[in-house]
């Protein structure tokens, strides 16, 4: 008799939290666009769903950058000239938007939104000391004083267990799975906590707050500390980790999300890994070069590490142990994927120039379906590896 495989644990951040939340709460209702090399342009350009089911990416129809956020779209996370509309928003407004997306997009009521069943699911978010805002960042983008003003946190979405990386007591006035999905995906707070004093004063009341010990903190997108979701799994001393990295920046232009985990310096942006390489290091520095080369190689887009020594990191709440396996899949542009289609020329011509990883928030049905097929294609490509790893 073979032993039972270890339980699967999900760890999500930012848009990944919303995506996993949709799958966990409406997965049985959804039709996904799977990879098919013979698919036509017209088929890809359709919100296709089986009878009685819903197109998996229906959320894109309810996630409008300008109308929901009052942003001009002039930059990721940066309020535009019409940002005054956001000043009228009260804390919790973003959770209301997600509630709307679940109901209008997937017919899931707010009171039915849960943690997704038997599988443990950790949604990650970042805490910033309110008294230190607006924050200051150095020329490399790293936050000044992050060691005591920026804290990583998570909630296990089935049991409602809250944890801050520094082990101080974390208090949230609202902590349902819907609320925490809102905190975990609040990318827009970066443009407020990092803004000028005038913009911060105008917009700060739109950000939800909690308490960390005796300190009032803002609740922000988890990517401000860890965009990958890997840190929470290291906190749990998970023996094997498979990570799918989908961000709206190519790794060739934003590598800090991984380099800081290896203690390697790089410039970061307004929304990712503000703690820097000294606070973020958990893996041996000498392993980084091959790791990032494999992730950015469009013919590979997969990095693996085996028997990795994980370092103690009190800032991230990680205790040292030996990680058996780490596999990370990236989302870089791939000619090999596009050339695999019979109708490659027409499909290429239909892609937005920002595909696959430079969209601010939302994207078209065509681009969404191409992105889904690319993810499926990549998993199929490495299926034997994954099967051997996961058992």
N, C-alpha and C positions, 0 to 999 in steps of 0.2 A: 504494500500500500504506500503510495507516494504521499509525502507530507503536504499539507495544504500550503499554497503560496502565501506569502505575507500580505497583509491587507494593503490596499492601495490608499494613498493619502493625496489629496489635491491641495495645492497651494497656489493662490492666484493674486494678482495685483492689477490695479487699474482696469483697462478695458477687458482684460482676461477675466476679472471678477464678474463683470456683467455677462460676458459670453458663457462662462461656466454656470453662472446662475440661471441663465436662460435654458441651457441644456439640462441642468439638474431639476428644474421645475416644469419644463415643457417638452423634454426630449422625446417623449412618446407621441407628441403631436407634430413633430418636425420632419420635413423632407430635406435632406442634404444633397448638394451637388457633388457627386463623386467623380473621380478622375475617369475620363473616357477619351482615348486618343482619337476616336472617330466623331466626336461631338461637333456640331455645326455652330457657326456664329449665332444664328437665331436661337438655338437651344440655350446657349450660354447667356444670351441677352434677355432671358425670361425668368421671372420669379416662379420657377416651376415647383409645384407641390402635388403630391399624390392626392387623390380624392379624399376629402375629409381631413386633410392635414395642412400644415402651414409651412411656407418657405422659411428655411432656417434663419436667414438674414433679414427678416422683416423689420428688425430693429432699425435698419438704416433709413427706413421711411419715417421714423419718429425721432431721429437724432440729427436735427438741423443745426448746424454750427451757428448761424447768424441769429435765427429767431429765438432759440432757447437761451443762448449765452449772452446776447447783446455784444458780441465781439465782431470786429471787422474782418477777422481772419487774416490780419496783417502779420501775424506771427503766432506760433504755438504757445498757448497759455498767456498771451499778452492782450490785455484789454485794448480794443480799438477806440476810435473816436466816438463811437456810440455806446461806450461802456457805462455811461450814466444810467442806462436802463437796468443794469445789474445792481445799482445802488438801491433800487426799490425792492430787491429780493431780500427775503429774510432767511436765516439759517434753516436748512432743511429743504430748500427749493429744489436742489439737485436730486434728492431722494424722491420728491414728487414727480420729477421728470422721468426717473427710472420706473416709478409706479405706473405712469402713463404708458411707457414703452411696453411693460409687461402686460397691461390690460388691453391696450389697443392693438399691440403687435402680436400677442400670443394668447389672449383671453385668459390670463392668470390674474386673479384678484390679489390685492396686497395681503389680505389675511390668509391666503393660501401659499404665499412665498415662504419657502423653508430652506433648510440646509442641504437638501438633496438626498436624504435617505441614509443608508447604512455607511456609506463611505465618508470618512473624516474629510472635512473641507475647511481649510484655513484661508480667510480673506485678510489681506495685509494692508495696513495703512500707516501713515506717518504722523507723529505728533510734533508740533512746534510750539515752544513756549510763547504765549501771547505777548508777554512783556518784552520780548526780544524782537518784535516785529515793528516795522518791516526789517527783514534780515539783510545782512550784508554778505556779499560773495566776492571772492578774490578773482584775480585775472584768469585763473583756471576754472572758475565757476563754482569752486568749493565754498560751502557756507562757513563763515567765521563763527567760531564758538559752537560748532555742531555737536561737540562731545557732551555738552550739558543742555543744549537747547533743541536738538533734533533727535527724536526717539522713534525707534521702530516698534510697531505693535501689530497684533493680530487678534482675530476672534475665530474660534472653532464654531462653524455655522450651525451645527446640529445641537451641540450642547450649550452654546452661548458662552463658552469659557474665554475670557479676555486675558491677554498677556502683553505686558510691555517688556521690551528687551532688558531694561534696567531693573526689572522685578519690583518696581514701585506699583502701588495700587492704582489701577486705571478705572476711572469712573465715567460712564456714559449715560446721559439722560435718556437717550433712545438707542436701543441696541438690538433691534430685530434684525434678521438677515437682510431685509430690505434696507434698513438704515445703514448697516455696515457696508453693503454694496455701494451705497452712496459715498461713504467716506473713502473707501478703497479706490474709487474711480474719480475722485474730485481733482482731476488734472488742472482745472481752471483756477484753483486756489493759488497756484504758483505765481500767476500774474498779479496777485494781490499781496501776498506775504513778501514778495520780492520787489514790489512797486515803490514809487516815490512816496513820501509821507502823505502828500495830498491825495493820491489815488488810494493809498491804503486806508486813510481816514474815511474816504467816500465809500469804499466797497467792503470793508472788513466784516461788517455785520451779516454779510451773506454766507460766511463760513461757520460751520457748526463747531461747537466747543465741547470739551470734556475736562476732566481733572486728572492729573498725574501726581499722586500724593497731594500736596497742598498747592500745586501749580495749575493755573488755567492754561489749557493747551488748545490749539486749533487742530482739527481733524482733517488730514490731507491725503492725497493720493499716495499709496505706498511706494510708488516709484521714486519719490524724493529720497528714499534710502535704498531700496532694492527693487529694481524693475523686473528682475528675473523670477522672483518667487522662491529662489533656491535657499535663501537664508533661513526661512521658517523650517524647511525640511532639515537643515543642518542643526537647528535648535533641537529638533526632535531626534537627532542622531539616526536619521533614516539611512539604511544600509545601501540602497540603490536609488538613484534619482534620474528621471527622464524629464527634461525641460524643453518646452517649445517656446522659443523666444520670438515674439511678434510685437515689434515696436514701430512707431512711425518715423524712424530714422534709420538709414543704412548703417551697419556696423562700421563701414569704412569711414564714416563721418562722426559717429558717436560710439566709441568703444569703451567709455568709462564704466558702463553698466557691468562689464565683465572684468576690465582691467583692475578696477578697485578691489575686486574679490581676490585678486592675486597680489595686491599691494603695488601695482604698477600705475604710475601717474599718467594722466591724459586729461585733456580739457573736457568738462562736462557742460550740460546746458541747464536751462531753468527748471527742468522737470525730472531730472534723473540723477540719482546717486550724489546728492549734495554733500555727503559726509567725507568724501575724499578717500585716497588710497591708504592712508595710515589707519584710519578708523575702520575701513571696510575689509581689510585683508583677512582671509581665512585659508587660502590655498598657497602652495609654494610658488614663489615668483618665477622660478625657472621653467615651470610648466606652461606659462602663459603664451609664449611665442607660437608654438605648434597649435595650441588650443585655438587662438584667435585666427590663425591662418586657415585652419580647417573650416571655421565658421564663415569666413568671408570668401572662401573659394567657391565660386558658383557651381563648380562641378562636384563639390563635396557637401557643404552646408550642414555638416555634422561633426561635432567634436566629442571625443571620448577620453575619459581618464579612468584609470583603474588603481585600486588600493592607494587612494589619495590621503595623505595625512592632513587632517583638518586642524587648524590651530585654535587655541583658546582665543576668544574675542569677547571680552566683557561688554564692550559697547553694543555689539549685536546680540548678546546673550547666547553665544555659542561656546560650548565646551568641546575640547579637543577629542577627536576619535579618528578611526580609520574608515574612510568612505570607500566601500567596495567598488562602486561604479557610478560614474557621472556621464550621462549622455545628453548633449544639448543640440537641438535642431534650430537652425536660423531661418530667416525669411529674406534672403538676398535675391536680387534679380537673377534669373537663370535662363540662359539661352537653351540649355539642354531640355528644360521643361517645355518651353514654347515650341521648340523644334520637334517635339515628340508627337504633335498633333498632325493629322492628315491635312487639316485646313489651317496650317500654321500661319500663313501670310495674312489671311483675313482676321484671325484671332489677334495676332500682333497689332494689326492696324486699329483694332477696336479698343486697345488698352489705353487708359489715361496715362499720361507721361509720368505721373507720380506713382504708378503701380510698381512694385507691390508694397512699398514701405515708406511712402512719403505723404500720405494723406493726413490732414490735420485731425479729422474726427471721422466723418462718414465717407461713403463711397457708393458708386452706382451698382446696380444689380449685376451688370456684366463684370465689373472689376471684383465684386464680392464673390461671384461664382468662380472666376479664374483663381482667386486666392484660395478658395476652398479646395479646388482641384489640385492646386500646387501642394497644399499641405498633405492631401491624400496621396499624391504621387510620391512625395518624399518619404512618407511612412511605408508605402509599398516597396520603395527602393531599398529600405533598410529593414524590411520585415523580419528576415531571418535573424539579424542582429538583435532586434527587439524581443523576438520570441525566445532566443537563448538567454537574454538578460532577465526577462520577467517570468519565464517558466510557464 
